[in-house]
Every structure is written in structure tokens, then in C-alpha cells.
Amino acid sequence: MFSTQLTKKNIPVYVKINKFTDHNKNNNIQYSIIATDLTTIKEIDRLIHINHHDTLTGLPNRTALSNRLNAELKMQYTAQHKFAVLFIDLDNFKRINDNYGHQTGDKVLKVIANKLRNSVKKNDMIARLAGDEFIAIINPAAGHEDVLQTCERILSVLQQPIIIEKHRLTINASLGCYYAHPNKQQTIDEILSQADIAMYKAKIAGKGCIIECNSF
């Protein structure tokens, strides 16, 4: 003899009700009910979010960055707009990991991520490229002064001391800026490479400064 125990489980569903009137049959009214299991949809959304965001900081990752840059380049063909790509690299971050441990280093990166988010406009993008390297996409770029002010604001905010586990930590960053012009044949890798080169020039110039790769 077999016994079956049923388990009650609440499942979130999206219900859509359609009303149909059959004018050929004395305006007979019928209804169709479509129920969609939201559990699967939410799981898909969660997986998409994981695939496009950095697990430590929650910032968009390299995949999301590539998608955004690809979209910006496509828009340039019609909108004829310029946008700026900022390559941000923390100065001497290895010392924090060496002196205080990687757990403290991870906490610092989370704080840095929040600082960067708050340093740009909602339409702009901050992504974590790898390690202590971040990318900012400034669009729309209203003008040279607008982009430069954003760069200076980022460095100023990052230089504000961070208190973690009673440690007072000061972070500097080197920033390379590249302006993507419309009607110029360029790939995502080329754009990031140019911004990267400008960032290294900022390192050579003494760190904690801004180097523009090209003119606005």
C-alpha cells in the first residue's frame, strides 16, 4: 500500500485575463486566463544579473561594459555624439592587501565602488574591469569642461579617507581619459587600450592625476 503526502507551496504567478465577445453568437462573452510562473522568470533575471555584474562590488562587469560600449558605438552612427571613457586604476592598492589582508582589501573595493557610483550621473556607467581597475563611460559628454570636472570629482572623492576596522586608509587613483568621436572606425578593444595607455601615462606623471589621450 502506497501513501502520498502532498506539500503545499506558494508559487508567484502573473495572471492575464482576456475578454472575448463573439458577435456572431448573440454577443456571447468568453474569457481566457493565462497564468505565468514567475519563479522561472525571476531565476532567469537573477542569472542575467549575475552574468553581467561583479560579484564583489555589484558593479557591471566586463561583459556589461562591452555591451554598453557596443551600444554607444552603434548610436554614434545616427546621433553623432561624443562620449568619454575613463580608465581608473587605484594607486598602490597592493600595499593595502599586503599590510591589512585581502578581506580588508575587498572591503575597500566595495567602498570605492560606491564612491564611484556617486561621482557620476545616472546615465553614466561605472564598471569593474578587473582587480583595482575600473571604467567609467561618460555619456552624454556635454563638453570638455564637463568631462574634466567629472574626472576631478572622481579623484577628489576617492582621496577622501576610508575607515575600515579602525584603520584610516587613503586611496589615490590614476585616470586616463579617451574621447570616442563619431564616424571614426574603432573597436571596443581599441577604445579601452587608448584609455589604458593614458592611465599609464598618468602613473608615470606621478600618479593621482588625469591624462587625456586625445582632444574633445
MDTraj code that builds the backbone (N, CA, C; nanometers):
import mdtraj as md
import numpy as np

residues = "MET PHE SER THR GLN LEU THR LYS LYS ASN ILE PRO VAL TYR VAL LYS ILE ASN LYS PHE THR ASP HIS ASN LYS ASN ASN ASN ILE GLN TYR SER ILE ILE ALA THR ASP LEU THR THR ILE LYS GLU ILE ASP ARG LEU ILE HIS ILE ASN HIS HIS ASP THR LEU THR GLY LEU PRO ASN ARG THR ALA LEU SER ASN ARG LEU ASN ALA GLU LEU LYS MET GLN TYR THR ALA GLN HIS LYS PHE ALA VAL LEU PHE ILE ASP LEU ASP ASN PHE LYS ARG ILE ASN ASP ASN TYR GLY HIS GLN THR GLY ASP LYS VAL LEU LYS VAL ILE ALA ASN LYS LEU ARG ASN SER VAL LYS LYS ASN ASP MET ILE ALA ARG LEU ALA GLY ASP GLU PHE ILE ALA ILE ILE ASN PRO ALA ALA GLY HIS GLU ASP VAL LEU GLN THR CYS GLU ARG ILE LEU SER VAL LEU GLN GLN PRO ILE ILE ILE GLU LYS HIS ARG LEU THR ILE ASN ALA SER LEU GLY CYS TYR TYR ALA HIS PRO ASN LYS GLN GLN THR ILE ASP GLU ILE LEU SER GLN ALA ASP ILE ALA MET TYR LYS ALA LYS ILE ALA GLY LYS GLY CYS ILE ILE GLU CYS ASN SER PHE".split()
xyz = np.array([
    [0.0853, -0.1187, 0.0000],
    [0.0000, 0.0000, 0.0000],
    [0.0894, 0.1245, 0.0000],
    [0.0612, 0.2165, -0.0884],
    [0.1427, 0.3364, -0.1012],
    [0.0644, 0.4554, -0.0469],
    [0.1373, 0.5446, 0.0164],
    [0.0751, 0.6673, 0.0662],
    [0.1473, 0.7861, 0.0038],
    [0.0724, 0.8887, -0.0265],
    [0.1293, 1.0082, -0.0883],
    [0.1032, 1.1285, 0.0007],
    [0.2101, 1.2036, 0.0289],
    [0.1966, 1.3229, 0.1109],
    [0.2174, 1.4452, 0.0218],
    [0.1185, 1.5288, 0.0143],
    [0.1267, 1.6478, -0.0687],
    [0.1812, 1.7646, 0.0124],
    [0.2688, 1.8405, -0.0500],
    [0.3269, 1.9578, 0.0147],
    [0.2716, 2.0845, -0.0492],
    [0.2178, 2.1693, 0.0334],
    [0.1620, 2.2948, -0.0160],
    [0.2745, 2.3956, -0.0355],
    [0.2768, 2.4596, -0.1538],
    [0.3814, 2.5563, -0.1855],
    [0.3205, 2.6746, -0.2586],
    [0.3514, 2.7937, -0.2113],
    [0.3037, 2.9149, -0.2771],
    [0.3942, 2.9482, -0.3956],
    [0.3344, 2.9666, -0.5113],
    [0.4093, 2.9980, -0.6321],
    [0.3634, 3.1338, -0.6842],
    [0.4535, 3.2292, -0.6990],
    [0.4135, 3.3598, -0.7542],
    [0.3815, 3.3472, -0.9031],
    [0.2662, 3.4000, -0.9421],
    [0.2258, 3.3908, -1.0826],
    [0.1780, 3.5268, -1.1315],
    [0.1936, 3.5477, -1.2612],
    [0.1377, 3.6648, -1.3288],
    [0.0150, 3.6171, -1.4060],
    [-0.1007, 3.6772, -1.3763],
    [-0.2259, 3.6343, -1.4367],
    [-0.2762, 3.7416, -1.5331],
    [-0.3057, 3.6991, -1.6543],
    [-0.3618, 3.7883, -1.7554],
    [-0.4964, 3.7327, -1.7999],
    [-0.6000, 3.8168, -1.7905],
    [-0.7347, 3.7754, -1.8273],
    [-0.7790, 3.8542, -1.9509],
    [-0.8159, 3.7813, -2.0558],
    [-0.8645, 3.8423, -2.1786],
    [-1.0143, 3.8169, -2.1943],
    [-1.0848, 3.9191, -2.2368],
    [-1.2291, 3.9086, -2.2579],
    [-1.2592, 3.9083, -2.4086],
    [-1.3367, 3.8110, -2.4530],
    [-1.3735, 3.7999, -2.5940],
    [-1.5263, 3.8051, -2.6075],
    [-1.5699, 3.8804, -2.7053],
    [-1.7139, 3.8872, -2.7356],
    [-1.7375, 3.8340, -2.8762],
    [-1.8177, 3.7290, -2.8862],
    [-1.8489, 3.6680, -3.0154],
    [-1.9763, 3.7319, -3.0700],
    [-1.9588, 3.8245, -3.1648],
    [-2.0735, 3.8969, -3.2200],
    [-2.1595, 3.8086, -3.3105],
    [-2.1061, 3.6941, -3.3506],
    [-2.1830, 3.6027, -3.4359],
    [-2.2722, 3.5089, -3.3550],
    [-2.2540, 3.5073, -3.2247],
    [-2.3331, 3.4187, -3.1400],
    [-2.3965, 3.4992, -3.0264],
    [-2.4790, 3.5957, -3.0651],
    [-2.5555, 3.6745, -2.9679],
    [-2.4656, 3.7411, -2.8629],
    [-2.3529, 3.7894, -2.9116],
    [-2.2583, 3.8593, -2.8219],
    [-2.2163, 3.7742, -2.7026],
    [-2.1999, 3.6478, -2.7284],
    [-2.1551, 3.5565, -2.6232],
    [-2.0162, 3.5986, -2.5736],
    [-2.0012, 3.6072, -2.4426],
    [-1.8752, 3.6524, -2.3828],
    [-1.7975, 3.5330, -2.3262],
    [-1.6709, 3.5281, -2.3605],
    [-1.5824, 3.4244, -2.3087],
    [-1.4566, 3.4902, -2.2521],
    [-1.3922, 3.4173, -2.1631],
    [-1.2704, 3.4681, -2.1004],
    [-1.1587, 3.3649, -2.1153],
    [-1.0386, 3.4154, -2.1357],
    [-0.9216, 3.3274, -2.1326],
    [-0.8297, 3.3753, -2.0211],
    [-0.7810, 3.2807, -1.9458],
    [-0.6931, 3.3135, -1.8331],
    [-0.5564, 3.2497, -1.8580],
    [-0.4514, 3.3348, -1.8574],
    [-0.3146, 3.2874, -1.8778],
    [-0.2350, 3.3159, -1.7512],
    [-0.1831, 3.2111, -1.6911],
    [-0.1031, 3.2255, -1.5689],
    [0.0420, 3.1892, -1.5991],
    [0.1322, 3.2798, -1.5660],
    [0.2748, 3.2581, -1.5910],
    [0.3479, 3.2421, -1.4587],
    [0.4226, 3.1346, -1.4450],
    [0.5008, 3.1079, -1.3242],
    [0.6171, 3.2070, -1.3182],
    [0.6135, 3.2973, -1.2201],
    [0.7181, 3.3990, -1.2088],
    [0.8462, 3.3446, -1.1479],
    [0.8405, 3.2255, -1.0894],
    [0.9603, 3.1672, -1.0289],
    [1.0702, 3.1518, -1.1331],
    [1.0336, 3.0992, -1.2491],
    [1.1318, 3.0790, -1.3557],
    [1.1833, 3.2117, -1.4079],
    [1.0923, 3.3091, -1.4257],
    [1.1325, 3.4402, -1.4762],
    [1.2285, 3.5082, -1.3795],
    [1.1977, 3.5009, -1.2502],
    [1.2852, 3.5627, -1.1510],
    [1.4223, 3.4954, -1.1492],
    [1.4239, 3.3643, -1.1689],
    [1.5510, 3.2927, -1.1712],
    [1.6324, 3.3331, -1.2937],
    [1.5649, 3.3504, -1.4067],
    [1.6342, 3.3952, -1.5283],
    [1.6915, 3.5351, -1.5072],
    [1.6113, 3.6238, -1.4472],
    [1.6586, 3.7598, -1.4194],
    [1.7794, 3.7574, -1.3256],
    [1.7751, 3.6674, -1.2280],
    [1.8864, 3.6567, -1.1325],
    [2.0137, 3.6117, -1.2028],
    [2.0004, 3.5135, -1.2915],
    [2.1168, 3.4630, -1.3640],
    [2.1738, 3.5686, -1.4588],
    [2.0834, 3.6436, -1.5224],
    [2.1287, 3.7516, -1.6111],
    [2.2060, 3.8557, -1.5313],
    [2.1536, 3.8887, -1.4126],
    [2.2204, 3.9870, -1.3271],
    [2.3585, 3.9364, -1.2858],
    [2.3682, 3.8099, -1.2478],
    [2.4962, 3.7522, -1.2069],
    [2.5968, 3.7567, -1.3214],
    [2.5501, 3.7246, -1.4424],
    [2.6393, 3.7197, -1.5589],
    [2.6872, 3.8570, -1.6030],
    [2.6188, 3.9616, -1.5579],
    [2.6535, 4.0960, -1.6033],
    [2.7033, 4.1867, -1.4906],
    [2.7233, 4.1316, -1.3715],
    [2.7688, 4.2135, -1.2598],
    [2.8807, 4.1453, -1.1824],
    [2.9687, 4.2278, -1.1300],
    [3.0803, 4.1808, -1.0495],
    [3.0291, 4.1296, -0.9151],
    [3.0740, 4.0118, -0.8750],
    [3.0207, 3.9502, -0.7532],
    [3.0617, 4.0248, -0.6268],
    [3.1762, 4.0902, -0.6281],
    [3.2234, 4.1589, -0.5072],
    [3.1577, 4.2945, -0.4893],
    [3.1619, 4.3771, -0.5931],
    [3.1175, 4.5160, -0.5797],
    [2.9750, 4.5400, -0.6281],
    [2.9212, 4.4470, -0.7078],
    [2.7892, 4.4671, -0.7650],
    [2.7889, 4.5586, -0.8864],
    [2.9055, 4.6070, -0.9256],
    [2.9146, 4.6916, -1.0440],
    [2.9010, 4.6072, -1.1705],
    [2.8608, 4.6694, -1.2807],
    [2.8650, 4.5985, -1.4090],
    [3.0045, 4.5433, -1.4350],
    [3.0105, 4.4242, -1.4951],
    [3.1396, 4.3614, -1.5211],
    [3.1838, 4.3855, -1.6657],
    [3.2865, 4.3131, -1.7079],
    [3.3425, 4.3322, -1.8419],
    [3.2382, 4.3032, -1.9506],
    [3.1540, 4.2019, -1.9287],
    [3.0501, 4.1691, -2.0271],
    [2.9527, 4.2844, -2.0440],
    [2.9052, 4.3379, -1.9322],
    [2.8121, 4.4510, -1.9373],
    [2.8792, 4.5743, -1.9972],
    [3.0068, 4.5925, -1.9660],
    [3.0821, 4.7052, -2.0214],
    [3.0914, 4.6949, -2.1729],
    [3.1226, 4.5761, -2.2229],
    [3.1327, 4.5553, -2.3675],
    [2.9984, 4.5813, -2.4356],
    [2.8907, 4.5353, -2.3730],
    [2.7572, 4.5582, -2.4284],
    [2.7253, 4.7068, -2.4355],
    [2.7607, 4.7801, -2.3309],
    [2.7330, 4.9243, -2.3274],
    [2.8156, 4.9975, -2.4328],
    [2.9441, 4.9634, -2.4443],
    [3.0291, 5.0291, -2.5433],
    [2.9815, 4.9985, -2.6852],
    [2.9404, 4.8749, -2.7066],
    [2.8880, 4.8376, -2.8379],
    [2.7633, 4.9191, -2.8724],
    [2.6768, 4.9380, -2.7732],
    [2.5554, 5.0177, -2.7945],
    [2.5903, 5.1641, -2.8211],
    [2.6898, 5.2156, -2.7495],
    [2.7302, 5.3553, -2.7690],
    [2.7861, 5.3758, -2.9096],
    [2.8652, 5.2815, -2.9570],
    [2.9236, 5.2937, -3.0905],
    [2.8161, 5.2888, -3.1987],
    [2.7154, 5.2049, -3.1777],
    [2.6062, 5.1971, -3.2751],
    [2.5261, 5.3262, -3.2781],
    [2.5060, 5.3860, -3.1600],
    [2.4307, 5.5105, -3.1514],
    [2.5030, 5.6254, -3.2203],
    [2.6346, 5.6177, -3.2235],
    [2.7121, 5.7267, -3.2828],
    [2.6823, 5.7449, -3.4313],
    [2.6450, 5.6379, -3.4988],
    [2.6184, 5.6471, -3.6421],
    [2.4988, 5.7376, -3.6717],
    [2.4041, 5.7424, -3.5784],
    [2.2840, 5.8235, -3.6004],
    [2.2844, 5.9509, -3.5162],
    [2.3273, 5.9408, -3.3915],
    [2.3216, 6.0560, -3.3018],
    [2.4400, 6.1506, -3.3199],
    [2.5509, 6.0984, -3.3738],
    [2.6709, 6.1795, -3.3954],
    [2.7176, 6.2477, -3.2663],
    [2.7160, 6.1728, -3.1583],
    [2.7568, 6.2285, -3.0300],
    [2.8947, 6.1765, -2.9909],
    [2.9563, 6.2458, -2.8985],
    [3.0831, 6.2020, -2.8421],
    [3.0579, 6.1459, -2.7025],
    [3.1385, 6.0500, -2.6634],
    [3.1344, 6.0047, -2.5248],
    [3.2762, 5.9813, -2.4762],
    [3.2926, 5.9857, -2.3454],
    [3.4258, 5.9714, -2.2854],
    [3.4362, 5.8390, -2.2115],
    [3.5525, 5.7770, -2.2227],
    [3.5816, 5.6534, -2.1498],
    [3.6978, 5.6811, -2.0550],
    [3.6741, 5.6596, -1.9269],
    [3.7756, 5.6851, -1.8249],
    [3.8291, 5.5534, -1.7712],
    [3.9598, 5.5378, -1.7728],
    [4.0253, 5.4196, -1.7162],
    [4.0806, 5.4600, -1.5806],
    [4.0277, 5.4009, -1.4741],
    [4.0628, 5.4387, -1.3370],
    [4.1362, 5.3232, -1.2698],
    [4.2582, 5.3498, -1.2264],
    [4.3386, 5.2460, -1.1604],
    [4.3843, 5.2989, -1.0245],
    [4.3548, 5.2244, -0.9185],
    [4.3944, 5.2670, -0.7844],
    [4.5459, 5.2608, -0.7697],
    [4.6032, 5.3608, -0.7045],
    [4.7482, 5.3663, -0.6856],
    [4.7899, 5.2882, -0.5608],
    [4.8889, 5.2021, -0.5780],
    [4.9489, 5.1279, -0.4655],
    [4.8465, 5.0477, -0.3850],
    [4.7466, 4.9950, -0.4532],
    [4.6446, 4.9173, -0.3819],
    [4.7021, 4.7888, -0.3234],
    [4.8056, 4.7367, -0.3853],
    [4.8684, 4.6126, -0.3370],
    [4.9162, 4.6275, -0.1925],
    [4.9551, 4.7485, -0.1539],
    [5.0022, 4.7711, -0.0172],
    [4.8923, 4.7433, 0.0846],
    [4.7688, 4.7753, 0.0474],
    [4.6573, 4.7507, 0.1397],
    [4.6396, 4.6012, 0.1613],
    [4.6416, 4.5240, 0.0529],
    [4.6312, 4.3783, 0.0660],
    [4.7478, 4.3211, 0.1453],
    [4.8678, 4.3718, 0.1210],
    [4.9875, 4.3211, 0.1885],
    [4.9892, 4.3572, 0.3367],
    [4.9457, 4.4791, 0.3691],
    [4.9550, 4.5274, 0.5073],
    [4.8343, 4.4901, 0.5939],
    [4.7147, 4.4794, 0.5311],
    [4.5936, 4.4588, 0.6103],
    [4.5173, 4.3319, 0.5733],
    [4.5588, 4.2650, 0.4673],
    [4.4922, 4.1413, 0.4265],
    [4.3918, 4.1630, 0.3151],
    [4.3608, 4.0546, 0.2444],
    [4.2713, 4.0638, 0.1293],
    [4.1266, 4.0924, 0.1698],
    [4.0863, 4.0505, 0.2890],
    [3.9500, 4.0805, 0.3331],
    [3.9301, 4.2311, 0.3473],
    [4.0292, 4.2973, 0.4046],
    [4.0219, 4.4432, 0.4146],
    [4.0273, 4.5055, 0.2763],
    [4.1107, 4.4483, 0.1893],
    [4.1194, 4.4981, 0.0522],
    [3.9859, 4.4886, -0.0196],
    [3.9148, 4.3787, 0.0017],
    [3.7826, 4.3619, -0.0601],
    [3.6836, 4.4656, -0.0078],
    [3.6910, 4.4929, 0.1224],
    [3.6014, 4.5938, 0.1804],
    [3.6307, 4.7317, 0.1221],
    [3.7589, 4.7585, 0.1003],
    [3.7973, 4.8858, 0.0397],
    [3.7398, 4.8974, -0.1013],
    [3.7473, 4.7902, -0.1780],
    [3.6952, 4.7914, -0.3150],
    [3.5447, 4.8162, -0.3179],
    [3.4737, 4.7622, -0.2193],
    [3.3294, 4.7868, -0.2118],
    [3.3003, 4.9339, -0.1850],
    [3.3791, 4.9934, -0.0953],
    [3.3618, 5.1353, -0.0652],
    [3.3951, 5.2191, -0.1883],
    [3.5034, 5.1825, -0.2564],
    [3.5443, 5.2533, -0.3775],
    [3.4340, 5.2470, -0.4825],
    [3.3723, 5.1302, -0.4972],
    [3.2641, 5.1129, -0.5950],
    [3.1496, 5.2098, -0.5666],
    [3.1113, 5.2227, -0.4391],
    [3.0034, 5.3146, -0.4022],
    [3.0428, 5.4602, -0.4271],
    [3.1686, 5.4910, -0.3993],
    [3.2163, 5.6271, -0.4240],
    [3.2096, 5.6609, -0.5729],
    [3.2502, 5.5663, -0.6553],
    [3.2487, 5.5892, -0.7994],
    [3.1061, 5.6061, -0.8510],
    [3.0146, 5.5219, -0.8015],
    [2.8730, 5.5335, -0.8411],
    [2.8202, 5.6745, -0.8136],
    [2.8580, 5.7276, -0.6972],
    [2.8065, 5.8575, -0.6555],
    [2.8799, 5.9751, -0.7201],
    [2.9821, 5.9455, -0.7978],
    [3.0627, 6.0512, -0.8591],
    [3.0188, 6.0838, -1.0010],
    [2.9302, 6.0016, -1.0567],
    [2.8873, 6.0220, -1.1955],
    [2.7352, 6.0342, -1.2022],
    [2.6871, 6.0747, -1.3188],
    [2.5428, 6.0892, -1.3389],
    [2.4770, 5.9516, -1.3565],
    [2.3453, 5.9493, -1.3447],
    [2.2716, 5.8238, -1.3560],
    [2.2885, 5.7606, -1.4945],
    [2.2989, 5.8450, -1.5975],
    [2.3137, 5.7930, -1.7336],
    [2.4531, 5.7395, -1.7619],
    [2.5493, 5.7748, -1.6777],
    [2.6858, 5.7267, -1.6948],
    [2.6985, 5.5851, -1.6399],
    [2.8089, 5.5226, -1.6707],
    [2.8283, 5.3843, -1.6253],
    [2.9631, 5.3697, -1.5555],
    [2.9606, 5.2994, -1.4434],
    [3.0838, 5.2589, -1.3748],
    [3.0901, 5.1069, -1.3785],
    [3.2007, 5.0528, -1.4265],
    [3.2181, 4.9077, -1.4334],
    [3.3515, 4.8701, -1.3705],
    [3.3554, 4.7502, -1.3157],
    [3.4826, 4.6979, -1.2645],
    [3.5426, 4.6079, -1.3715],
    [3.6601, 4.6471, -1.4187],
    [3.7248, 4.5719, -1.5251],
    [3.7939, 4.4484, -1.4692],
    [3.8789, 4.4698, -1.3692],
    [3.9493, 4.3593, -1.3023],
    [4.0274, 4.4178, -1.1852],
    [4.0411, 4.3390, -1.0783],
    [4.1230, 4.3829, -0.9663],
    [4.0838, 4.5210, -0.9169],
    [4.1795, 4.6144, -0.9233],
    [4.1538, 4.7512, -0.8796],
    [4.1417, 4.8458, -0.9990],
    [4.0970, 4.7914, -1.1135],
    [4.0776, 4.8703, -1.2342],
    [3.9278, 4.8903, -1.2610],
    [3.8912, 5.0152, -1.2857],
    [3.7520, 5.0494, -1.3108],
    [3.7412, 5.1319, -1.4391],
    [3.6253, 5.1241, -1.5014],
    [3.5983, 5.2007, -1.6226],
    [3.4733, 5.2849, -1.6005],
    [3.4791, 5.4100, -1.6441],
    [3.3613, 5.4962, -1.6429],
    [3.3299, 5.5381, -1.7859],
    [3.2033, 5.5296, -1.8230],
    [3.1577, 5.5792, -1.9528],
    [3.0741, 5.7043, -1.9264],
    [3.1195, 5.8163, -1.9783],
    [3.0509, 5.9433, -1.9578],
    [2.9738, 5.9771, -2.0848],
    [2.8428, 5.9641, -2.0781],
    [2.7579, 5.9936, -2.1917],
    [2.6178, 6.0323, -2.1421],
    [2.5652, 6.1465, -2.1814],
    [2.6248, 6.2344, -2.2818],
    [2.7404, 6.3164, -2.2253],
    [2.8392, 6.3424, -2.3096],
    [2.9511, 6.4282, -2.2735],
    [2.9212, 6.5667, -2.3286],
    [2.8740, 6.6562, -2.2410],
    [2.8289, 6.7877, -2.2855],
    [2.9435, 6.8715, -2.3416],
    [3.0623, 6.8496, -2.2906],
    [3.1768, 6.9270, -2.3360],
    [3.3015, 6.8879, -2.2607],
    [3.4130, 6.9465, -2.3007],
    [3.5399, 6.9121, -2.2376],
    [3.5398, 6.9443, -2.0893],
    [3.4892, 7.0620, -2.0536],
    [3.4884, 7.1017, -1.9130],
    [3.4023, 7.0085, -1.8289],
    [3.2917, 6.9648, -1.8862],
    [3.2013, 6.8737, -1.8152],
    [3.2712, 6.7422, -1.7816],
    [3.3430, 6.6866, -1.8797],
    [3.4139, 6.5602, -1.8572],
    [3.5279, 6.5797, -1.7583],
    [3.6014, 6.6895, -1.7739],
    [3.7144, 6.7150, -1.6852],
    [3.6683, 6.7334, -1.5408],
    [3.5557, 6.8004, -1.5221],
    [3.5018, 6.8169, -1.3870],
    [3.4649, 6.6823, -1.3259],
    [3.4098, 6.5925, -1.4092],
    [3.3767, 6.4583, -1.3602],
    [3.5036, 6.3845, -1.3193],
    [3.6078, 6.3928, -1.4004],
    [3.7357, 6.3286, -1.3677],
    [3.7913, 6.3812, -1.2360],
    [3.7897, 6.5124, -1.2196],
    [3.8428, 6.5728, -1.0975],
    [3.7581, 6.5346, -0.9768],
    [3.6255, 6.5268, -0.9967],
    [3.5373, 6.4875, -0.8868],
    [3.5663, 6.3434, -0.8443],
    [3.5893, 6.2549, -0.9402],
    [3.6203, 6.1152, -0.9088],
    [3.7468, 6.1060, -0.8238],
    [3.8529, 6.1744, -0.8659],
    [3.9793, 6.1681, -0.7912],
    [3.9631, 6.2297, -0.6530],
    [3.8873, 6.3386, -0.6440],
    [3.8683, 6.4048, -0.5157],
    [3.7917, 6.3154, -0.4179],
    [3.6863, 6.2503, -0.4677],
    [3.6057, 6.1619, -0.3830],
    [3.6869, 6.0407, -0.3392],
    [3.7660, 5.9843, -0.4301],
    [3.8456, 5.8669, -0.3957],
    [3.9521, 5.8979, -0.2917],
    [4.0008, 6.0223, -0.2901],
    [4.1076, 6.0602, -0.1967],
    [4.0570, 6.0812, -0.0548],
    [3.9265, 6.0867, -0.0377],
    [3.8719, 6.1022, 0.0965],
    [3.9001, 5.9751, 0.1778],
    [3.9513, 5.9880, 0.3003],
    [3.9922, 5.8713, 0.3795],
    [3.8792, 5.7701, 0.4008],
    [3.9171, 5.6437, 0.4076],
    [3.8240, 5.5340, 0.4328],
    [3.8593, 5.4721, 0.5669],
    [3.7588, 5.4565, 0.6526],
    [3.7803, 5.3953, 0.7838],
    [3.7268, 5.2519, 0.7782],
    [3.8158, 5.1559, 0.7928],
    [3.7772, 5.0143, 0.7936],
    [3.8498, 4.9446, 0.9081],
    [3.7694, 4.8890, 0.9992],
    [3.8246, 4.8172, 1.1151],
    [3.9292, 4.9027, 1.1872],
    [3.8920, 5.0281, 1.2128],
    [3.9747, 5.1262, 1.2848],
    [4.0993, 5.1684, 1.2073],
    [4.1117, 5.1214, 1.0843],
    [4.2239, 5.1641, 1.0008],
    [4.1792, 5.2826, 0.9163],
    [4.2595, 5.3860, 0.9160],
    [4.2309, 5.5037, 0.8334],
    [4.3145, 5.4911, 0.7055],
    [4.2461, 5.4650, 0.5950],
    [4.3150, 5.4377, 0.4694],
    [4.2893, 5.5505, 0.3698],
    [4.3951, 5.5906, 0.3007],
    [4.3839, 5.6938, 0.1985],
    [4.4164, 5.6330, 0.0627],
    [4.3264, 5.6524, -0.0306],
    [4.3404, 5.5935, -0.1640],
    [4.3563, 5.7042, -0.2681],
    [4.4528, 5.6857, -0.3561],
    [4.4662, 5.7721, -0.4726],
    [4.4424, 5.6876, -0.5974],
    [4.4199, 5.7540, -0.7088],
    [4.3989, 5.6817, -0.8347],
    [4.4603, 5.7598, -0.9499],
    [4.4979, 5.6872, -1.0528],
    [4.5441, 5.7471, -1.1774],
    [4.4343, 5.7282, -1.2805],
    [4.4097, 5.8321, -1.3614],
    [4.2951, 5.8300, -1.4510],
    [4.3358, 5.8668, -1.5933],
    [4.2987, 5.7791, -1.6864],
    [4.3209, 5.8065, -1.8280],
    [4.1887, 5.8285, -1.8975],
    [4.1830, 5.9302, -1.9816],
    [4.0573, 5.9674, -2.0478],
    [4.0735, 5.9590, -2.1995],
    [3.9763, 5.8928, -2.2628],
    [3.9741, 5.8846, -2.4090],
    [3.8375, 5.9294, -2.4591],
    [3.8374, 6.0164, -2.5601],
    [3.7135, 6.0654, -2.6190],
    [3.6831, 5.9870, -2.7466],
    [3.5678, 5.9216, -2.7488],
    [3.5251, 5.8457, -2.8670],
    [3.4472, 5.9380, -2.9589],
    [3.5031, 5.9626, -3.0773],
    [3.4420, 6.0533, -3.1731],
    [3.3574, 5.9751, -3.2748],
    [3.2487, 6.0353, -3.3212],
    [3.1657, 5.9683, -3.4222],
    [3.2388, 5.9574, -3.5557],
    [3.1939, 5.8625, -3.6364],
    [3.2483, 5.8408, -3.7707],
    [3.3960, 5.7999, -3.7707],
    [3.4443, 5.7547, -3.6592],
    [3.5810, 5.7042, -3.6530],
    [3.5753, 5.5541, -3.6341],
    [3.6381, 5.4812, -3.7231],
    [3.6376, 5.3361, -3.7154],
    [3.7224, 5.2916, -3.5957],
    [3.6566, 5.2367, -3.4951],
    [3.7285, 5.1917, -3.3762],
    [3.6523, 5.0789, -3.3094],
    [3.7265, 4.9897, -3.2489],
    [3.6663, 4.8768, -3.1791],
    [3.6648, 4.9037, -3.0293],
    [3.5931, 4.8198, -2.9582],
    [3.5889, 4.8316, -2.8122],
    [3.7277, 4.8145, -2.7532],
    [3.8031, 4.7156, -2.8023],
    [3.9386, 4.6921, -2.7517],
    [4.0290, 4.8123, -2.7767],
    [4.0127, 4.8751, -2.8923],
    [4.0954, 4.9925, -2.9239],
    [4.0639, 5.1089, -2.8309],
    [3.9367, 5.1281, -2.8014],
    [3.8955, 5.2356, -2.7110],
    [3.9537, 5.2130, -2.5713],
    [3.9369, 5.0925, -2.5201],
    [3.9886, 5.0611, -2.3863],
    [4.1405, 5.0683, -2.3823],
    [4.2037, 5.0274, -2.4911],
    [4.3501, 5.0328, -2.4982],
    [4.4006, 5.1757, -2.4921],
    [4.3342, 5.2667, -2.5651],
    [4.3751, 5.4069, -2.5636],
    [4.3565, 5.4687, -2.4250],
    [4.2449, 5.4367, -2.3596],
    [4.2218, 5.4874, -2.2239],
    [4.3235, 5.4287, -2.1264],
    [4.3594, 5.3025, -2.1485],
    [4.4591, 5.2346, -2.0644],
    [4.5959, 5.3013, -2.0789],
    [4.6337, 5.3329, -2.2017],
    [4.7624, 5.3995, -2.2273],
    [4.7667, 5.5349, -2.1559],
    [4.6566, 5.6089, -2.1644],
    [4.6501, 5.7393, -2.0968],
    [4.6639, 5.7228, -1.9464],
    [4.6031, 5.6155, -1.8911],
    [4.6122, 5.5909, -1.7469],
    [4.7575, 5.5636, -1.7061],
    [4.8291, 5.4848, -1.7858],
    [4.9690, 5.4545, -1.7531],
    [5.0551, 5.5801, -1.7619],
    [5.0204, 5.6698, -1.8534],
    [5.0917, 5.7969, -1.8608],
    [5.0685, 5.8781, -1.7339],
    [4.9475, 5.8655, -1.6768],
    [4.9178, 5.9323, -1.5502],
    [5.0014, 5.8721, -1.4369],
    [5.0213, 5.7412, -1.4422],
    [5.1077, 5.6753, -1.3425],
    [5.2494, 5.7298, -1.3519],
    [5.2996, 5.7383, -1.4751],
    [5.4364, 5.7848, -1.4968],
    [5.4514, 5.9306, -1.4552],
    [5.3445, 6.0078, -1.4746],
    [5.3486, 6.1507, -1.4416],
    [5.3478, 6.1769, -1.2912],
    [5.3324, 6.0718, -1.2102],
    [5.3382, 6.0892, -1.0658],
    [5.2192, 6.0370, -0.9905],
    [5.1259, 5.9734, -1.0615],
    [5.0061, 5.9140, -1.0011],
    [4.9118, 6.0212, -0.9457],
    [4.7890, 5.9804, -0.9200],
    [4.6902, 6.0719, -0.8638],
    [4.6549, 6.1867, -0.9556],
    [4.6680, 6.1647, -1.0872],
    [4.6383, 6.2736, -1.1800],
    [4.5594, 6.2222, -1.3006],
    [4.5260, 6.3141, -1.3911],
    [4.4432, 6.2849, -1.5079],
    [4.5244, 6.3101, -1.6343],
    [4.5228, 6.2157, -1.7264],
    [4.5849, 6.2339, -1.8575],
    [4.4797, 6.2069, -1.9649],
    [4.4643, 6.3010, -2.0558],
    [4.3716, 6.2850, -2.1679],
    [4.4485, 6.2316, -2.2878],
    [4.3934, 6.1252, -2.3469],
    [4.4606, 6.0602, -2.4599],
    [4.4485, 6.1428, -2.5872],
    [4.3345, 6.2072, -2.6048],
    [4.3098, 6.2874, -2.7240],
    [4.2269, 6.4088, -2.6867],
    [4.1945, 6.4917, -2.7816],
    [4.1201, 6.6144, -2.7543],
    [3.9709, 6.5905, -2.7733],
    [3.8919, 6.6706, -2.7042],
    [3.7463, 6.6606, -2.7145],
    [3.7004, 6.7157, -2.8503],
])
top = md.Topology()
chain = top.add_chain()
for i, resn in enumerate(residues, 1):
    res = top.add_residue(resn, chain, resSeq=i)
    for name in ("N", "CA", "C"):
        top.add_atom(name, md.element.get_by_symbol(name[0]), res)
traj = md.Trajectory(xyz[None], top)
